């Protein structure tokens, strides 16, 4: 089995080995623990996986019995596995699942349905925050700003703001996120190359409130490799998305992940060695030599910010959206017919039904095909509205004036 995460590929091998589990020596070995290079049965794999997370939680005193812990679910394997394990390890803890519907067409709603069913089966209460309904915009709207090629950056700022806002609304004491070992090391290295040492210092497994009325943020998967999370999710039939966000792109951190995977072939402990250097040597050194950031409250939304003008990154991004009058990306057939009345002949309708393979082609080929329509409004139809919408987003990022026509 293979799992694809953006351009990363994680391979999973489950089979009956002709020998016994290396730990219990009773059951047949079924799967290998990648970081240990030993083959074990399902029960021993689960025990190994869960015990490591429990040790991390206890070592950094992440959770107290009286805490109300919020787990923000993305629909992916990491956050879903985190919720599953917390529920199993701490059955009496006050757990609250949260899902933010970001309004990404044909993507967010599918994730919401997945998360709803998962939480229902797990018997964990779920709070859903619908961004378009609550705040009147979608993450898709940033395609009209200079963040069109970096929608993930804008999305991250919005989510950080919402984490804090929702935590206060639900009276949470702790926020738990699914950031794992690979996330941590790749971000640390990326920040190191950028010279952002204060950013590195914030990448701790447990981050206390930085300001009054804020909550503690924890990362119980801090020492858990991504591949082992995938193995656990598959073994325990934890549902997670098998489709990627249409705005996903290859970030510097993801490129570093690919490099680390190659280095791991030669040294399977490389990630743990790097984590040890950062947490035991570099972060203490940073804290002893750098002054802490001066934090204040954003004059627009009231959340914390380190910006000198006292306007947080989320509010600055919202200001960009407020300057855009027309954020149309998709039209019904009736809306399309009305829309073109004011365009004269400066538009073209393209049926993609025999050209949908272009979606998987290179950017160069896509640009070449649509080159002659550069100055026109391009209206697209496809066999499925979602396909037409994906084309629309790709073309918008290439500065074409594209629209999807929703025909069904």
Secondary structure, DSSP 8 states (H G I E B T S, - for coil): -EEEETTEEEE------SSB-TTTSSSB--EEETTTTEEE-HHHHHHHHHHHHHHHHHHTT---TT-EEEEEE-SSHHHHHHHHHHHHH-TTSEEEEEEEE---TTTHHHHHHHHHHHHHHHT--EEEEEHHHHHS--GGGGGGSTTTT-HHHHHHHHHHHHHHHHHHHTT-SEEE----HHHHHHHHHHHHHHT-HHHHHT--SEE--SSTT--EEE-TTTT--HHHHHHHHHHTT-----S--TT----HHHHHHHHHHHHHHH-TTHHHHHHHHIIIIIHHHHHHHS-----EE-TTT--EE--TTS--HHHHHHHHHHT-S----EEEHHHHHHHGGGSTT-EEEEE-TTTGGGGGS-HHHHHHHHGGGTTSEEEEE-SSHHHHHHHHHHHHHTT-EEEEEE--
